[in-house]
Amino acid sequence: MKIMKNLWVCMLCLSCGVSTVKAQNVFPQTAKEIQHDHNHEGRLFIGGAMTYWKNKDDHSELFDFCPEVGYLFNDRWGVGLLLGCEHKSKTDNQTKTTSNAFKISPFVRYYYIHNGPFNLFFDSGFGLNWSKEKTRQTHCTETRNGFETGIRPGACVDLTEGLCLCMRMGFIGYRNDYFMGEEEKIGDNGFGIRFAPEELMIGLELEF
């Protein structure tokens, strides 16, 4: 009986050891390893967002494309450049108006939270934009330009190694005749905090 008892104890210890090894294989990420997963030092990233929308009811069409490129110094800091081009057209009472706009926005990025695949950051910088609006029937052309300076809060989720889903969720700062990405006559001038739906930008980023 004593031999059988010792045998059962040995088998129990062996089972516990095997279970521990299996658990480590299934859940290998310790706190140190999770921190290592966010080691992005010396990596380039590219990404951007695109929007296309056509409304047959009010005869309008919108195309917006915003590519970006940047460089990550480490897990916390990076720099980047966001570009944008936008084309809009609308027909109202047989009068067709088209506009083309461009913007350039250099920024500094700071990651303040890394928690597993979830990351929160701030993009701080300034932006410049230009547009030309033309009415076909009257041959009237109007040009505009503006600028902004401030902070855009953002979040990104790591989908896989080197690929993440990023969201910019608002704006904090100052604007002077800045119009791109805004509803008509809303938020063009002034300063403050805006978390309006038109401030939301969702896109993918690829690191390599």
C-alpha positions, 0 to 999 in steps of 0.5 A: 500500500505504501508503494502504491501511495508513493506511486500515486504521489509521483504521478500527481506531481508529474501531472502537475508538471506537465500541466504547468508546461502546457499552460506556459506554452498556451499562455507564454506572455509574461509581463516582461514578454508583453512589454517586449511585444511593443518594441517598435524601436527604429521602425517605419510605418505607413498607413492611411484612410479612404472614404468614398460616398455617393448620395443619389438623393442630393446628387453629391459625391465625395472621395477622400484619401489620407495616406501617412508615413512615419518613423518610430524611435521607440515604444513611446515616440515617433514622427510622421506626415499625414497627407490628404486629398479630397474631391467633392461634387454636388448638383443643385437645381441643375447647377453643378459645383465641384471642389478639390482640396489638399492638406499636409499635416506633420506630427509628433506621436506619443504613446502613453498606454501599452496594454497588450494589443491595445495602445493609446496615443497623441498626435501633436502638430499642425496642418495646412490646407488649400481648396478650389471650388468651381461652379460650372454654369457660372464659371465662378472659382473660389479658393480657400486656405487655412491652418490648424495646430493642436492634438489629436487623441488616438488609439490602435489595436495590434491585429497581428505582427506589424499590422494595426487598426488605428483611430483618431478620435477628435481634435484639441487646439486652434483652427483658422479657416481650416475646413477639410474633414469638417461639415460646412461652416462648423469648426472652421475657426476658433479653439477648443475640444471637438469629438464630433463624428466628422473628426473620426478617422479610421485606417490601417498602419503597417510597420516594417 
